[in-house]
């Protein structure tokens, strides 16, 4: 992934690079300033403390005394945290079933559309299941993306049983030889029991119709919500057993540090990053490129 794709997200951490010019030596005041800037960039207290402690250990072990020389070390530490949570989606499954979850307004339906566009470009037969039956608008929006990308859409009326939609989608996917089935779902966090029951029912339907399928459960998060995205990850993980994250609206936020917090505190892999509204604006997550972008200011001349 090109560094330029993530250029906007480094703004929240520019001051970290400036710390190298403000301090002539590495001392507790320097580390306190670094931790403060990390927290302001939504890395979070727990993760900021871990980064600083690892940095202290590295600085002592490697005999680093110039604050500017610590900058690439910070990037290495963060890249390591991010890389630890990265894993690949098994694209050899046919069909590959993805359940897409998330609260309203995070870009869930748009993310499904972008995934549909991606897999259609790769020549795959894609089927969309409009199982967020709680809102008529969600069903209509998914139909628009289906029309736009050439993906079939399985839909019922507003208020119908989401599991029934998924059942019909699994049957249709099998009959039509679908390569990928993307299932939209409702995400009502205010009642986690209902959410858990609904998703459990959907999973049972998938297991019955496609016994060999290992569904991906992808949580869509709005990066502009900062630490709230971390809390949503925890809550949805308890309710739904998340296998990966799609982080949206990265083009409009300087608070990209929450990605580091999610990786460090939950271990759930970030699979995709949404960088705009277009069908092509969904990129695979790249730990090193992301860390370079976060700390792009003040780094070494090759960074």
C-alpha positions in Angstrom: 0.0 0.0 0.0 1.4 3.4 -1.0 2.4 5.7 1.8 0.3 8.5 0.1 -2.9 6.7 0.8 -2.5 7.2 4.5 -1.0 10.7 4.3 -3.9 12.5 6.0 -3.8 10.3 9.2 -0.4 11.5 10.4 -1.6 15.0 11.3 -2.6 14.0 14.8 1.0 12.9 15.5 3.0 15.7 14.0 3.9 17.0 17.4 5.7 13.8 18.2 8.2 14.4 15.5 8.6 18.0 16.8 9.6 16.6 20.2 13.0 15.6 18.7 13.8 19.2 18.1 12.5 20.5 21.4 14.7 18.3 23.6 18.4 18.0 23.4 18.5 14.8 25.4 16.3 11.9 26.3 14.9 12.2 29.8 11.6 11.7 31.7 10.3 15.0 30.5 10.8 13.8 26.9 9.0 10.5 27.6 6.1 12.3 29.3 5.7 14.6 26.3 5.7 11.7 24.0 3.1 9.8 26.0 0.9 12.9 26.1 1.0 13.3 22.3 0.3 9.6 21.7 -2.8 9.9 24.0 -4.0 13.0 22.2 -3.7 11.1 18.9 -6.1 8.5 20.3 -3.5 5.8 20.8 -5.0 5.5 24.3 -3.4 5.4 27.8 -2.7 1.7 28.0 -1.1 1.5 24.5 0.8 4.8 24.9 2.3 3.5 28.1 3.4 0.3 26.4 5.0 2.1 23.5 6.9 4.4 25.9 8.1 1.5 28.1 9.3 -0.4 25.0 11.0 2.7 23.7 12.8 3.2 27.0 14.1 -0.4 26.9 15.3 0.0 23.3 17.0 3.3 24.0 18.9 1.9 26.9 19.8 -1.3 25.2 21.0 0.4 22.0 22.6 3.4 23.7 20.5 6.0 22.0 20.9 9.5 23.4 19.6 11.7 20.6 15.7 12.2 20.7 15.7 12.4 16.9 17.2 8.9 16.7 14.2 7.5 18.6 11.8 8.4 15.9 12.3 5.4 13.6 12.4 3.2 16.7 8.9 4.4 17.6 7.7 3.5 14.1 9.2 0.0 14.4 7.5 -0.6 17.8 4.1 0.5 16.4 4.5 -1.4 13.2 5.3 -4.5 15.3 2.1 -4.0 17.3 0.0 -3.6 14.2 1.6 -6.5 12.3 0.9 -8.8 15.2 -2.8 -8.5 14.6 -2.7 -8.9 10.8 -4.0 -12.1 9.2 -5.3 -13.1 5.8 -8.9 -13.8 4.7 -9.2 -17.3 3.3 -10.2 -16.6 -0.3 -10.1 -20.3 -1.2 -13.5 -20.9 0.4 -16.4 -21.1 -2.1 -18.5 -19.4 -1.2 -16.7 -17.0 1.1 -19.3 -15.8 3.5 -18.9 -12.4 5.3 -21.2 -11.0 8.0 -20.7 -7.3 8.2 -21.7 -5.7 11.5 -21.6 -2.2 13.0 -23.7 0.6 14.4 -25.7 2.8 12.1 -23.7 5.6 10.5 -20.3 4.0 10.4 -20.3 3.3 6.7 -21.4 -0.4 6.9 -23.5 -0.6 3.8 -20.9 1.5 1.8 -18.2 -0.9 3.0 -20.2 -3.8 1.7 -20.6 -2.1 -1.6 -16.9 -1.5 -1.8 -16.2 -5.1 -1.1 -18.7 -6.2 -3.7 -16.9 -3.9 -6.2 -13.5 -5.3 -5.3 -14.5 -8.9 -5.7 -16.5 -8.2 -8.9 -13.3 -6.5 -10.4 -11.5 -9.8 -9.6 -14.1 -11.6 -11.7 -15.9 -13.2 -8.8 -19.7 -13.8 -8.7 -20.9 -11.8 -5.7 -24.3 -12.0 -3.9 -25.5 -9.5 -1.3 -27.9 -10.4 1.5 -29.9 -7.5 2.8 -30.3 -8.8 6.4 -30.4 -5.4 8.1 -34.2 -5.5 7.9 -34.5 -3.0 10.7 -34.3 -0.1 8.3 -35.9 0.1 4.9 -33.1 2.5 3.9 -30.5 -0.1 4.5 -32.2 -2.5 2.1 -32.6 0.1 -0.6 -29.0 1.3 -0.2 -27.7 -2.3 -0.6 -29.9 -2.7 -3.7 -28.2 0.4 -5.2 -24.8 -1.0 -4.6 -25.9 -4.3 -6.1 -27.1 -2.5 -9.2 -23.9 -0.5 -9.4 -21.5 -3.4 -9.0 -23.5 -6.1 -10.9 -24.0 -8.2 -7.7 -27.2 -10.1 -7.1 -29.2 -8.9 -4.0 -31.4 -11.1 -1.9 -33.9 -9.0 0.0 -37.2 -9.3 2.0 -39.4 -6.5 3.3 -38.6 -4.2 6.2 -39.1 -5.9 9.6 -38.8 -9.4 8.2 -36.6 -12.1 9.9 -32.9 -11.4 9.1 -32.1 -15.1 9.4 -34.7 -15.9 6.7 -32.9 -13.4 4.4 -29.6 -15.1 5.1 -31.2 -18.6 4.5 -32.5 -17.5 1.1 -29.1 -16.0 0.3 -27.2 -19.2 1.2 -29.6 -21.2 -1.0 -29.3 -18.7 -3.8 -25.5 -18.5 -3.5 -25.2 -22.3 -3.7 -27.6 -22.6 -6.6 -26.0 -19.7 -8.6 -22.4 -20.7 -7.8 -21.5 -17.5 -5.9 -17.9 -17.0 -4.9 -18.6 -14.4 -2.2 -21.8 -13.8 -0.1 -21.8 -10.5 1.8 -24.4 -10.2 4.5 -25.5 -6.9 5.9 -26.7 -7.1 9.5 -28.3 -4.7 12.0 -26.1 -3.5 14.8 -28.1 -2.5 17.8 -25.6 -2.2 20.6 -28.2 -0.9 23.1 -29.5 -4.4 23.4 -26.5 -6.8 23.1 -28.7 -9.8 24.0 -30.9 -9.2 20.9 -27.8 -8.7 18.8 -26.2 -11.9 20.0 -29.3 -13.9 19.6 -29.8 -12.6 16.1 -26.3 -13.3 15.0 -26.3 -16.7 16.6 -29.4 -17.5 14.6 -27.8 -16.3 11.4 -24.7 -18.4 12.1 -26.8 -21.5 12.6 -28.6 -20.9 9.3 -25.2 -20.6 7.6 -23.9 -23.7 9.3 -27.0 -25.7 8.2 -27.0 -24.5 4.6 -23.2 -24.3 4.1 -21.6 -26.7 6.6 -18.1 -26.2 5.4 -18.3 -22.4 5.5 -16.2 -20.5 8.0 -17.8 -17.0 8.0 -15.8 -13.9 8.4 -17.4 -11.5 10.9 -16.2 -8.0 10.0 -16.9 -5.1 12.3 -17.1 -1.7 10.6 -15.8 1.2 12.7 -15.8 4.9 12.1 -12.2 6.1 12.8 -13.4 9.7 13.6 -14.9 8.4 16.8 -11.5 7.8 18.3 -11.5 5.8 21.6 -15.2 5.1 21.1 -14.2 2.8 18.3 -12.1 0.8 20.7 -15.1 0.4 23.1 -17.4 -0.7 20.2 -14.8 -3.3 19.3 -14.9 -4.7 22.8 -18.7 -4.8 23.0 -19.2 -6.3 19.5 -16.5 -8.8 20.2 -18.4 -10.0 23.3 -21.6 -10.2 21.3 -20.5 -11.5 17.9 -17.0 -13.1 17.9 -15.4 -10.7 15.4 -12.7 -12.0 13.0 -11.6 -8.7 11.6 -12.2 -4.9 11.3 -13.0 -2.5 8.5 -11.9 1.0 9.6 -13.8 3.7 7.7 -13.5 7.5 7.2 -9.7 7.4 7.5 -9.5 10.2 4.9 -11.1 12.7 7.2 -9.5 12.1 10.6 -6.2 12.9 12.3 -6.9 10.4 15.0 -5.6 7.3 13.3 -3.8 6.2 16.5 -7.0 4.3 17.6 -5.9 1.5 15.1 -2.8 0.9 17.3 -5.0 0.8 20.4 -7.3 -1.8 18.8 -4.5 -4.0 17.7 -2.7 -3.8 21.1 -5.7 -4.1 23.4 -7.9 -6.6 21.5 -5.6 -8.5 19.0 -8.4 -8.3 16.4 -6.9 -7.8 12.9 -7.7 -4.7 10.9 -8.4 -6.1 7.5 -9.4 -3.1 5.4 -9.2 0.7 5.6 -11.8 3.0 4.0 -10.3 6.1 2.5 -13.1 7.8 0.7 -16.6 7.3 -0.7 -15.7 5.8 -4.1 -16.1 2.1 -4.9 -12.3 1.8 -5.2 -11.6 3.5 -1.9 -11.1 0.4 0.2 -7.5 -0.7 0.8 -6.0 -3.8 2.4 -4.4 -2.9 5.8 -0.6 -2.6 5.7 1.0 -2.4 9.1 4.3 -0.9 8.1 2.7 1.7 5.7 0.2 2.6 8.3 2.9 3.1 11.0 5.0 5.2 8.5 2.0 7.4 7.9 1.2 7.8 11.5 4.7 9.0 12.2 5.5 10.4 8.8 6.5 13.8 10.2 9.9 14.0 11.8 11.0 10.6 10.8 14.2 9.7 9.0 14.7 11.0 5.5 13.8 7.6 3.9 10.5 7.3 5.9 
